Structures are given as structure tokens and as C-alpha cells.
């Protein structure tokens, strides 16, 4: 088997609050191969989003190791983590997280401009065209439907050709029909780019579109019917 793009070893993440220590992730071990599609399912509070944020270097872990695209995330400072995300990771959130004062084109170009890419606008325009939004490039988020905003978010996530796409309930704010169209686009882009995809979803049918499904409960992976090793 080739070297995995993601390798997580004995990952623990705990928070200390007024009520004492809360163990959010408890001994996670995971390997994901380049180009694989993986869904993570489980009840609210299981630790799914925290796991994805840890994989993106957005949550500090308590112990264990996370290696993504050949880089050990532990020990990197915030600036290095931000640079790593720009180079290797695209994130799609449930709530879109577009900048309201920027056009669709400017939102998509933003990761490239942070990386000082000379052709940021040209590449952003191509990414928008791939999502079918070329004619909406000059519109602001408030002028777009929810489905269009999420398609802009998809274009932004893929524009840098990242090794890994993390999608956290990307259809959670969309109606069923629009969500279906967005997910069809997500999987099409994943195939076109050959990107690794990790998807959090409560939709069992959507989870089944991934090559592998892992269930989480109480901060751990747990066996479930049809679970693939």
C-alpha cells in the first residue's frame, strides 16, 4: 500500500472547563490514501467536526500525531499551519463562510492571493466556470442563492488544487434538491482533481457515495454494520 496522505496515531484532544476535563477525541487512529473518499458519520457531539478541524490544524491536540501530505502538524506554529492549509487543504463549511463584501470571483481568488499567485483571478474564473457560475462571478454572496453560495465555496476549496478537501455537512443549509446538485458537483470535482475527500454527513445515502465510511461515537471510532476497514 502506498504512503497514506493522512496518518493519525493515538490522537487525543481534551478541554478543561469549569466542570473538569472533557475528553473530545479518545485514541483516534486513521489512515487515508491519496484520492480516497471517506465519510464520517455519528451523532451530534461525537467529535466529528473536532477531528476534521484537528486534521486541518485548526484545533490543538492534547497528544498523539497527525501527519497530512507528509507533514507532521504538531510543532508547527500558527503561521506555518496557515501556510500549510493554503498549500494542501480546502475546507467546505455548512455555513459557506463567504466574505459578504467580496464578489464570487474575489472570494474564490482569495486563497490564491494569500499565496501571491500572479494568475489568481484567471484561475478563480476557471474554477467558477467549473461549477457553472461563470455568469455570476461579479455578484456578491447576498445576491446569490444558498446553492450558488455553496458552489462558490466549492470553487474556492478546489481552486488551489489541494491534496485534501474537508467538507463538514456541506448540504446542511440547503434543501434536498439543491443539496443533491451540490453533492454531485463535489464528487465530480473530487474525481476531476483526484483530491482526497473527507466528508461529515448525517445523510446515510450521501455517506454511502464515499468509498469508505467510519462511524464515531463519544470521541472514538466504533464498528457499525457495513463499516469498511
C-alpha positions as CSV (number, residue, x, y, z in Angstrom):
1,X,0.0,0.0,0.0
2,X,1.3,3.5,-0.8
3,X,2.1,6.0,1.8
4,X,-1.2,7.5,3.2
5,X,-1.9,11.1,2.7
6,X,-3.3,11.2,6.2
7,X,-1.9,9.2,9.1
8,X,-3.3,9.8,12.6
9,X,-1.8,7.9,15.6
10,X,-3.4,7.7,19.0
11,X,-5.0,11.1,18.8
12,X,-6.4,12.6,22.0
13,X,-8.0,16.0,22.4
14,X,-9.2,17.2,25.8
15,X,-10.5,20.5,27.1
16,X,-10.5,21.7,30.7
17,X,-13.6,23.7,31.8
18,X,-15.4,24.6,35.0
19,X,-16.7,21.1,35.2
20,X,-13.4,19.4,34.8
21,X,-11.7,17.7,31.8
22,X,-13.8,16.8,28.8
23,X,-12.3,14.2,26.5
24,X,-13.5,15.0,23.0
25,X,-11.2,12.7,21.0
26,X,-10.1,9.5,22.6
27,X,-7.4,7.4,20.9
28,X,-8.2,8.0,17.2
29,X,-6.1,6.0,14.7
30,X,-6.7,6.6,11.0
31,X,-5.1,6.2,7.6
32,X,-6.5,7.7,4.4
33,X,-5.0,7.1,0.9
34,X,-4.5,9.7,-1.8
35,X,-7.6,10.1,-3.8
36,X,-9.8,8.2,-1.4
37,X,-13.3,9.4,-0.4
38,X,-14.2,8.8,3.3
39,X,-17.4,9.7,5.1
40,X,-17.5,10.2,8.9
41,X,-20.9,9.7,10.5
42,X,-22.3,9.6,14.0
43,X,-24.5,11.6,16.4
44,X,-24.0,15.2,17.3
45,X,-21.3,15.6,19.9
46,X,-19.4,12.5,18.7
47,X,-16.3,14.6,17.9
48,X,-16.6,14.5,14.1
49,X,-16.1,18.2,13.4
50,X,-13.3,18.4,16.0
51,X,-11.5,15.6,14.2
52,X,-11.7,17.4,10.9
53,X,-10.6,20.7,12.5
54,X,-7.6,18.8,14.0
55,X,-6.7,17.4,10.6
56,X,-6.7,20.9,9.2
57,X,-4.5,22.2,12.0
58,X,-7.4,24.4,13.3
59,X,-7.6,22.6,16.7
60,X,-4.7,21.9,19.0
61,X,-4.4,18.3,20.1
62,X,-3.6,17.0,23.5
63,X,-1.4,14.1,22.5
64,X,-0.8,11.8,19.5
65,X,0.4,12.5,16.0
66,X,-1.2,13.9,12.8
67,X,0.6,13.7,9.5
68,X,-1.0,15.2,6.4
69,X,0.6,15.2,3.0
70,X,3.9,14.2,4.5
71,X,3.9,16.9,7.2
72,X,3.7,16.4,10.9
73,X,1.3,19.1,12.1
74,X,2.4,19.0,15.8
75,X,5.0,21.6,16.4
76,X,4.1,23.9,13.6
77,X,3.2,27.4,14.7
78,X,0.1,29.3,13.6
79,X,1.8,31.0,10.6
80,X,3.3,27.6,9.4
81,X,-0.1,25.9,9.8
82,X,-1.9,28.7,7.9
83,X,0.7,28.3,5.1
84,X,0.3,24.5,5.1
85,X,-3.5,24.9,4.8
86,X,-3.2,27.2,1.8
87,X,-1.0,24.8,0.1
88,X,-2.7,21.5,0.9
89,X,-6.2,21.7,2.3
90,X,-9.5,23.0,1.0
91,X,-12.4,23.3,3.5
92,X,-16.1,23.4,2.7
93,X,-18.3,24.5,5.7
94,X,-22.1,24.1,6.2
95,X,-22.5,27.9,6.5
96,X,-20.5,28.8,3.3
97,X,-18.2,31.4,5.1
98,X,-18.0,33.7,2.1
99,X,-16.9,37.3,2.6
100,X,-20.0,39.4,2.0
101,X,-18.2,42.4,0.7
102,X,-16.3,40.5,-2.0
103,X,-17.7,39.2,-5.3
104,X,-17.9,35.5,-6.0
105,X,-14.8,35.8,-8.1
106,X,-12.9,37.6,-5.4
107,X,-14.0,35.0,-2.8
108,X,-12.7,32.2,-4.9
109,X,-9.4,34.0,-5.7
110,X,-8.7,34.8,-2.1
111,X,-6.6,31.6,-1.2
112,X,-4.5,32.2,-4.4
113,X,-3.9,35.8,-3.5
114,X,-2.8,34.8,0.0
115,X,-0.3,32.6,-1.8
116,X,0.7,35.6,-4.0
117,X,-0.3,33.7,-7.2
118,X,0.1,36.0,-10.2
119,X,-2.8,34.4,-12.0
120,X,-5.2,34.3,-9.1
121,X,-8.2,35.9,-10.9
122,X,-7.8,33.8,-14.0
123,X,-7.7,30.5,-12.0
124,X,-10.6,31.7,-9.9
125,X,-12.6,32.4,-13.0
126,X,-11.9,28.9,-14.3
127,X,-12.9,27.3,-11.0
128,X,-16.2,29.3,-11.0
129,X,-16.8,28.2,-14.6
130,X,-16.3,24.5,-13.5
131,X,-19.1,25.0,-11.0
132,X,-21.4,26.6,-13.6
133,X,-21.2,30.1,-12.1
134,X,-19.2,32.0,-14.7
135,X,-22.1,34.4,-15.2
136,X,-22.4,35.1,-11.5
137,X,-18.8,35.9,-10.9
138,X,-19.5,39.7,-10.3
139,X,-22.3,39.0,-7.8
140,X,-21.9,39.4,-4.1
141,X,-22.9,36.5,-1.7
142,X,-26.1,38.3,-0.7
143,X,-27.2,38.3,-4.3
144,X,-26.7,34.5,-4.6
145,X,-29.0,31.6,-3.6
146,X,-27.8,29.2,-0.9
147,X,-26.9,26.6,-3.5
148,X,-25.0,29.2,-5.5
149,X,-23.1,30.3,-2.4
150,X,-22.1,26.7,-1.7
151,X,-20.9,26.3,-5.2
152,X,-18.8,29.4,-4.8
153,X,-17.4,27.8,-1.6
154,X,-16.6,24.6,-3.6
155,X,-14.8,26.6,-6.2
156,X,-12.8,28.3,-3.5
157,X,-11.9,25.0,-1.9
158,X,-10.7,23.4,-5.1
159,X,-9.0,26.4,-6.8
160,X,-5.6,25.8,-5.2
161,X,-5.7,22.1,-6.3
162,X,-5.3,20.9,-2.7
163,X,-4.3,17.4,-1.7
164,X,-7.2,17.2,0.7
165,X,-10.8,18.5,0.8
166,X,-12.6,18.6,4.1
167,X,-16.4,19.0,3.9
168,X,-18.4,19.5,7.1
169,X,-22.1,18.9,6.5
170,X,-21.9,20.9,3.2
171,X,-25.6,20.4,2.4
172,X,-26.9,21.2,5.9
173,X,-28.3,24.6,5.0
174,X,-29.7,23.5,1.6
175,X,-33.0,22.0,0.6
176,X,-32.8,18.4,-0.6
177,X,-32.8,19.1,-4.3
178,X,-30.2,21.8,-4.1
179,X,-28.1,19.7,-1.8
180,X,-28.2,16.8,-4.3
181,X,-26.9,19.1,-7.0
182,X,-24.1,20.5,-4.8
183,X,-23.0,17.0,-3.8
184,X,-23.0,15.8,-7.4
185,X,-20.7,18.7,-8.1
186,X,-18.5,18.0,-5.1
187,X,-17.9,14.4,-6.2
188,X,-17.4,15.4,-9.8
189,X,-14.7,17.9,-8.8
190,X,-13.1,15.3,-6.5
191,X,-12.8,12.9,-9.4
192,X,-11.6,15.6,-11.8
193,X,-8.9,16.8,-9.4
194,X,-8.1,13.4,-7.9
195,X,-8.4,15.0,-4.5
196,X,-8.8,13.1,-1.2
197,X,-12.2,13.9,0.4
198,X,-13.3,13.6,4.0
199,X,-17.0,14.3,4.4
200,X,-19.0,14.7,7.6
201,X,-22.7,14.0,7.0
202,X,-25.9,12.8,8.7
203,X,-27.2,11.6,5.4
204,X,-26.7,7.9,5.1
205,X,-27.3,7.9,1.3
206,X,-24.7,10.6,0.9
207,X,-22.2,8.7,3.2
208,X,-22.6,5.6,1.0
209,X,-21.3,7.5,-2.0
210,X,-17.9,7.5,-0.4
211,X,-15.6,4.6,-0.8
212,X,-15.4,4.1,3.0
213,X,-17.5,5.1,6.0
214,X,-16.4,5.4,9.6
215,X,-18.8,5.9,12.5
216,X,-17.8,8.0,15.5
217,X,-19.4,8.0,19.0
218,X,-18.1,9.6,22.2
219,X,-14.8,10.6,20.6
220,X,-13.9,7.2,19.2
221,X,-14.4,5.2,16.0
222,X,-16.9,2.4,16.6
223,X,-17.8,-0.6,14.4
224,X,-21.1,-0.5,12.6
225,X,-23.0,-2.6,10.0
226,X,-21.4,-2.2,6.6
227,X,-18.3,-0.5,8.0
228,X,-15.3,-0.8,5.8
229,X,-11.9,-1.3,7.3
